[in-house]
Amino acid sequence: MNIEKQIEFDKIKELWLDTAVTDWAKERIKEVYIYTSESELRKELNDTTNARIMIEKLGTPPLQNITEIREVLVAAKKGECLTPYQLERVETALVAVKRFKDYLARGKDYQNSLAYYEENLNDVPFLRQEINGSIRNGMVDDCASKELSHIRKQIMKCEDDMKQKAEKILRANKECMADNYCTLRNGRICLPVKKDYKFKISGSIIDKSSSGGTLFIEPAGVAQYYEELQLLRISEENEVYRILYTLSACVMEAYDEINENLIMIEKLDFIFSKGKLSIDMDAVLPSINTERRIMFKDARHPLMDKNIAVPLQFEIGGDVRGIVITGPNTGGKTVAIKTVMLNCIMAQCGLHVTSREADICMNNAYLCDIGDGQNISENLSTFSAHITNVLQVLSEADKESFVIMDELGSGTDPTEGMGIAIAILEELRKSNSIFLVTTHYPEVKEYAEKTEGIINARMKFDKETLSPTYQMVIGEAGESCAFYIADRLGMPESMLKVAISASYGEEAVKNYSFHNAGKTVTKKSTRKISKVNKKKNNTELSTKYSIGDSVMIYPDKKIGIVCEPVNEKGVLRVQLPNKKIWINHKRVKLHVAADKLYPEDYDFSIVFDSVENRKKRHDMQRKFTDEVIEKEEN
């Protein structure tokens, strides 16, 4: 029994998830369910209220999903050297902590208890400033240390000197060059020297053109600068690693403070997500009691548009533990019981409720049987699944439970269903749980009226507009209005009389005022079914002509002999002087019957078979042979 899905609390959680920022808060929202500790529940509701007040006073909190740096912290704790990118993530997280810390500090002006969580946050200013002063754009900045700054200046000077030296040689030997500019090959500055002048330029051949006509030579004077540049770059790399290891060590030392920040931010993200949801739903703080009392004033379903939803007034408690709600279909009975239970569950999960005022008792379990419930995989009918679910609910219901059941006793024979509905109500009454049920059975209404601890309620219905008002009236039994609705929608008087008589007897028919008196069912023209013509029986045709009959073929009036009788398609085969043909029986007329032309048991193969086939057939009758009788072409 998936209670969250049946009453749509899963959809509330989807909206709730959108208000959270951190992964941890989202996971907690998915798993959250009712609190059974009164002190814990009151604290959760108080946190939700304070979060909403702070958001309304100071705006949305500057929360960020900084939990990704946990992996960075683990790497630092292992003694690994963090990359500039990882260090920037740490700095970003610390900046987010500082912003959130400042946000909470402002809340102290309103004496908001959540604001004092600010004292548990530490933005580690020394580490934040160190990283900020050393890392820029994903790399170690020049000003990270004096040594690094000095080395990089030397590198720039060496690269400049190397380029100037190469250009000087280029200008002095223009006639030897294929181009008038220097180029980089394999990280070295080279001159594009013509092949014929390769011995005029002192240096090392680094590369050559695809045609082989140009050699790229690094001059000997430039090579000296290159060696110096490589040594400087090694020094730069060593200094960069020294700085990164130093910063990584600082992160490792601040591991506990940063980790505590993450835990606190995740916790506060969960709290503020409840405040955001309260604002989004325009919800209010409910009162909590343990005295088995539920009261709502102007309650509405959290998923319905508040500008459209009709406010629900509801109260149960004291001597009344059960309410039987009746009324017409689409009258809002199911929405009403869902609204009550959904708001109760939200309150017991520490959320505000969508009501102008609410007083809600704590329950140890929320149980329900709503909807079709047909289980195809287990081969259960609607009624079987309904009873299976009801039995499970009854086995768990006790004096601290809240139960709702929709269309009690439905899905089977009305008489037996009514009996089962009363039996279920009696068992719920004995369990002493709070319960709401909906039904159409008049006998159940009578039972509720006579039984102590149970009262009737009805959903109002506007008979003029044939539309429900979605307003509940507790203490009055409702009617289904089925005959009235059917009458107003055009059901003929004759049909309604049959229905009323079958339900309440002939006397009830006399007392009913028909809106459509004298009206009958009007039959509309419909499309006709086009049937396939059945094939004629060809048994008579097949016996009409026999093999050997002499027939006349029209319109040519040629004489032929039947060699194959009429088949199921009405076609027979006729032997003409030089050929055999297939022809429709309608084009053939009997000329002379075979029994008048040939003696009894005459061998017609003499007439129709070729000499070769007759010889082969004769051989087959006497002995085994490999010969094949060839079928004649038409």
N, C-alpha and C positions, 0 to 999 in steps of 0.2 A: 504494500500500500504506500504509494508515493504521495504523502500528504502535501508536500510543497508544490507538486505539480497540479494536484487536484484543486487546490484553492488558489493557485497562481502566485504563490510566494516565490517561486522560481523566477517569475517575471519581475518581481520587486527586486530580487537580487541582481538581475541583469542591469536594472537602472542604478542600483547601489554600486555595482562594480565600476560603472562609468565615472563615479565621483572619486574613486580612489586613484592614487598615483603610483605607489610602490607595489612591487610584486607580492611582498609579504602581506600587505593589507588586502589585496585582491584574493589571495588564497584563504585568508581568515574569513572574509565575507562569504566565500563559497561554502565554508564548513560551519558557519555560525548557526546555532539553533537556540531554542528557548533556554533561559537561565532559570534554574529552580531554587537558587539561593536568593532570598529577598534582599539581603544587604548588597550582594553583587549586582542584582538587577537595578536597584535604586542608584548605585554608583554609575552603571552604564547609562541610564536615562539622564542622570545629572550631567555626565560628560557630554551627551548629545545636546542637551540644552545649552551648556556653556559654549560648546563649539559653534552652535547656531548664533548665539549672542555675539561671540567674537567676530564671526564672519560678517554679521550685519553691521558691527561697529567699525571694523578695520578692513573689510574686504576679504577676498579669497586669500588664504595663507600661501606664501611662496614655497610650496613643497615641490621637490624634484625627486625623481626615482634615481637615487644615488647608490642604490644597493649593488650596482655593478662593480663598485670599487672593492667589494669583499674579496674578489679574486686577487686584486692588486695587493691588498693587505696580507693575504696568505702568502703571496710571493715574497713580500718584504720580510715577513716573519721567518721565512725559510732562509733568508740571507741572500736572496737573488738581487741582481742589479736591475732596478726598474728602468724602463725606457722613458724618454722625455714625454711620450704620449701618456704613459701610465701616471707619471708624476703630475701632468696637467689634469688628469681625471681626479687625482687626489685633491689638487688645489680647487678644482671646480666644486667638489663635494664640500670642502671646508668653507668656500664662499657661500654655498647654499645653506650650510649650517648657520653661518653668521647672519644671513638675511632672515632666516626663520627665527633665530634667537632674538633678533631685533623686533620682529613682528610680535613675538610672544611678550617681550618686555613692554611693548606699548599697551598690551592688554591689562597690565597691572593697574593702569589708571582707572579701570572699570571694576577693580577687585574681582576679576575673573580667575577662578581657581586654576584653569588650564594655563594661564599666563606664567604660573610659577614653575612649570616644567622647564622654562628658560634656564633655570639654574642648573639643570642636569645636562645642558648642552655645552660643549667646549669646542670652539672653532679653531683651537690650537694656533693662535696668531703667529707664533714664531715660525712654525713649519709652513704656514700659508704664505708668509712674507718671503721666506727663503726660496720656496719653489717659484713664487711670482718673480723674484729678482734673478733667478737663474735660468728659467725655461721660457722660451718665446717661440710661438708658431711651430711647436713640435720638435724643437732642437735646443741644445744648450746655448744660451746667449753669450755674447762676447764678454759682457760685464759680470759673468758668473764668478770670475776670479781675475786678479791682476795678471797672473801668469798666463791664463788663456787669452786674455786681451793682448798681451805682449806677443805671444806666439802667432796669433792671427794677423797682427800687424806685420810681423816679419814675413809671414807667408804671402801677404798681399804685395810687399815690397819685392820679394824674390820673384813672384810671378810677373810683376811689372818689369823688373830688370831683365828677366829671361825673354820677354816679348820684345823689349827694346833691342836687345842684343841680336835676336833673330831678324828683326826688321832692318837693322844696320847692315848685316851681312847680305840681306836681300837687295837693298839699294846699291851696295857696292858691286854686286854681280848680276845685274839685270839681264845681261845677254845670256846668262846661263839658265835663267828661270823660265818655266813654262807659263807661270802666272805672276802677277805683281802683288801677291799677298801670301802671308803665312797660313798654315793650316795645322789642325790637331789630328794626329794619328796615334791611336793606342795611348792616348793621354799625354803625348809628347808634342812639343812645337816643332814642326818640320817645314823645310823649304821645298817647293815644287821644282826640282832640278831636271833639266832635259837630260836624257840618257847619255847623249854625247859629251856632256860636261860633268859627269859624275865624279871625275878625278880632280876637278878644279875646286870642289867644295869639300873641305875636311870635315868628316863626321860619320855617323852611322846611318845606314839605309834602314828605315823603319818599315816602309811599304812602297808599293808601286801601283801605277794606274792600270786599268784593265787592258789597255793596249800595250803596256810595257814601255811606252815612249817617255813617261814621266816617273822619276824616282823621288820619293819623299825622304829627305835626308835631315837628320837632326844634327846641326853643326856642333863641333866639338866644344866651342865656347858656351853654347846653350846647354849642353849636357852637364856641365859643371853646376849650373844653376838648378838643373833638374834634380841632381843628387842632393843638393842642399835642401830643395823643396820637400823631397821625400822624408828627410830627417825631421824637418819642421812639422810635417803632417803626423809623423809618429808621435812627436812630442804633444801635438794637439790632441790626438786620440787618447793618449795616456792621461792628459789633464781632464778631458771630457769624462772619461771613466772614473777618475778620482772624484769629480764633482757628483756624478750620478750615484756612485757608491755612498758618498757622504749623505746625499739627500735620501737615499734608500734606507740608510741607517736611522735617519731622523724619523722616517715614516714608521720604521719598525719600533722605535721607542714610543711613538704616539699611537701604537696599535690599539691599546685598550681604550683610550679616549675616543678615537675615531669609531671603533666598533660600538661603543656605548651610544655615540651620536646616531649611528645607523639604527640601532634598536629603538631608541627614543623617537626618531623620526617616523619609523614604521608604525609604532604604537600611536603616535599623534595623527598620522595619516588616516588610520582606521577611525579614530575618534572624529576627526574633522569630516570624514566621508559621511558619517551619520548626520552631522550638522548640515552639510550640503544637501543631502537627500531630504531632510526636513524642510529646507527652504524650497527646493524644487517641487515638493508635494504640497506645500502650504499646510504643513502638519502642525500638531500641537503636542505638548507634554501631557501624557495621561496620568491619572492618579492610579496607584497600585494598592490593592488590598488582598488579604488572605481570608476573607469572610464569604467567599463564594457569591460575589455580587458583580454584575456587569451592567454598565449604563453608558449609553451613547446619546449625545444630543447633536443633531445635524451631522450624522456620520455619512461618509460616502466611500465608494470603492476607490482605492488608491490609483487604480489604472484607468478610471473613467475621468472624462473631462469635467472639472469642477463646475464649469458653467452650464453643463447639461445635466449632470447627475442630480437626482432628487434627494434631498437630505433625508436620512433615516433616523427615526426616533426609536430607541430600543432600551428595554430594561428587563432584567431578570435577576432573581435572588430572593433571599428570605425563604418563605414557604414554597415559592414557585421554583422548581428546578427544570421544568420542561415546557416548551412551547410548540404547539402544532399549528403550522402556518398553512392556510388554504387560500384558494383564489384561482382565477382563470390562468390558462397557459399564457406565457409571455407577460405575466403580471409582475414579474420581478422577484418571485419567491427565492429562486436559486441565487440571484445576485444579492439578495438581502442576507441570507445565511452565510454566503461567502464573505460579504462585507464585514459582518460581525466577527467571524473567525479570523479572517486575514488581519484585521486591525488588532485583535487580541494577540496573535502570534507576533506581529511587528512590535507591539509594546513589550512583550516578554523577551524579545531579542534585543531590547535596548533602543528601539527606534520610536520616533514620534508617530502619532496616529492621525489619520485624516478625518478629524471630527472637531466640532467647535468645543466640545467638552467630553471627557471620557473618564470613567472609573472602571478599572479592569482588575479582575481577580487573577491570581497566579494559578496556573494549571500544570499538573504533572505530565499531561499528555493531551495532544489534539488529535482527534480521530474523526474520520469522515467517510461517507459513502455517497459519492456524487457521480453522475454521468452514466453512460451506457455500461462501461466496464466489460464489454464482451471480449473474451480471451480466445482468439482463433487458434493460437499455438497450442493451448491446452484443451481445445475442443469444448469450451464452456459456452453455453448460451448466455444471453443477457441476464436472464433470471438466475441461472446457476452462478455466474460470476458475482451477481449482486448478493446472493445469499452467502456465498463464500466470504465475501468482504465483510458483510454484516456480522457473521459469526466471529470473525477475527476482531472486529470492533468491540463486540460484546464481551469477548474474553479479556480485553485489555481495559475496559471502562471501569472506573471506580469513583469514589466520592470526590476526587480531586481532578477528574477528567472533564474535558469539554468535547461534546460529540455533536456533529451535524449529519443529517441524512436527507437526501433529496428523493422525492417521489417514493415514499415508503410503501413497500409491498407491490411495486409495479413490475411489469414484465411477465405476468402469469394470469390465470383465470381471476377475474375481479372478485368473486366471492371468496376464493381461497386466499387471494392477495390481501384482502381486507383482514381476514383472520390472522395472517402472518404479520401484518402491520401492527395490529393490536398486541400480539404476542411480543413483538420487538419493543414496543413502547413500554409494556409492562416490565420487561427485563431491564430496560434503561432506567425506569423508575426505581426498581429495586437496587440498581447499582449506585443510586443517589448522585449520579453525575449531572452536570448541566448539559442539556441537550436541546437542539432545535431540529425539527423535522418538517418536511413539506409533504402534503398528500392531497388527493382528490376524493378519498372515500368519506361519505357522509357518516358512516358508522364510526370512523376514527374520530371525527369531530365530536360525536356524541360521547365516545369514551373519554376524550379529553375534558369534556364539560363535566362529567360525573366523577372523574378521578382526582383525588387530592394530590396536589403538587404539580399538576399539569393544567395549562390553560390554552385556549385557542387564540389565534391571531389571524388576521386576514390582510390581503393586499387589495387596496382600493382599485376599482375599475370604473371608468367613465362609460356608461352605457350609451350615451349619445354619440360620442366620437369613436366608440369601440376600441379605445386605447387604454392601457394601464396607466395609473398615476404613480406607481412605484412607491406608494406610501403604506406603511404598515400600521395597522390598528390592533393593538394587543387587547385581548379580552373578548373579541368578537370572532365568530366563525364566518368564513367566507363561502361563497358559492362558485361553482366552476363557470357559470354563465354560458355553458356550451350551446344549449338550445337557443338562448337569446342571440348569441353571436351568429350562429348558423342561420337563424331567421333573418337577422339584419343583413347578412351577406347574400341573401337570395335563395336559401334552400326552400323548396316548395312546401306548401302546407301539408300535402299528402305524406311526404317523407317525414316531416316533423311529427305528425300524428303517430306514425308508426314508432318513431324513436321515443316519444314521451310515454306512449302506451307500454312499450317494452320495459321502460325504466320505472315508471311510477303507477301504471295502471290506467284504465279507461277514464276514471274520474278526473285524473290530472289533466287529461286532454280537454275536458269540458271547461276547466278553469283557466286555460291558457289563451291569451289574446294574440292571434297570429298577425304578424306584420305583412306577410305575403299571402293573405287569404285567397284561395282559388288558384294560385299559381301552380303550374306543373313544370316538369322538366322539359326544356326545349331542346330537341335534337338538332344538331348541326349537320350539315352535309359533310361527308367524309370522302376520302379517296377510295376508289375501288381497287380490290386486289386483282391483278392480272394473272390468270392461271395459264399454265402451259397445256396446250391441247394434247390429249392422250393419243398415243399411236394406235392406229387401227389394228385390229387382230388380223394377222396375215395367214392364219391357219386355213381359212377357206380358200385364199389365193393359192397357197402352196399345193393344194389338192386340185386346183382348177386345171392345171396343165401337167401332164406326165411326160417322162422321157419317151421320145419316139413320136409324140403327137406332131402331126403336120399342121403348121400354122401359117396364116397370112399376115405379113408385116405391112402396116400402113405408115405413111400415105403411099409408099412405093408399090404396094400390092405384090411383094415378092413372097415366094413360098419358101419356107424353111422347116427344119425339124428341131424340136426341143431337145437340147442335150443336158440342160440343168434346170430343175423346176424353179418356181418363184421363191426368192429368199425373203428375209424379214423387211427388206427395203422395197419390196414390190417389183424386183427386177428378175428376169429370167434370161437364160442363155440359149441362143438359137444357132443351129448349124446352117449356114448358107453354102452355095456351091463351092466357094473358094476360101471361106473363112468362117469363124465363129464370132458372134457379136453378143454383147449384153444390151437388153432393151427393156423398157418399162412395160408391164403387163397391159397397160391401157392402150398401147400401140399394136397389140397382138390379138388376133381372133382365131379361134380353133377352126381348122379346115377339115382335117380327117383325124379321128382319134387313133392312137397307136395300136389299140387292140384290133382295129379293122385293117391295119397295114401289115402287122407282124404277128407271127405265131407266138403262143405263150412261151415264156422263158427264153425269148430271143436275145442273143448276145449282141448288145448295141455297140460294143467296142469295135465290131466289124465296120460300123458306120462312122463312129466318132474318133477312133484311135488310128494313129499312123501304123504302118506295117512294122516299123522298128519297135515301137512301144508294145505292140501286141506280141511280138516275138520275145521281148524282154520279160513281159508279164508271164508268158507261157513258161519260160525258163525258170522264173522265180517259183512257180508252182511245183516244179519238178526237183529243183536242187538249189544249193546256195550259190549265189552269184554276186559279183561286185558291180554289176551293171546298174544304172540309175535310169528310171523312167523320166524322161524330160517332159516338163509341163509345157503345153502348147501356148504360144503367144496369142493374144486376142486378135 
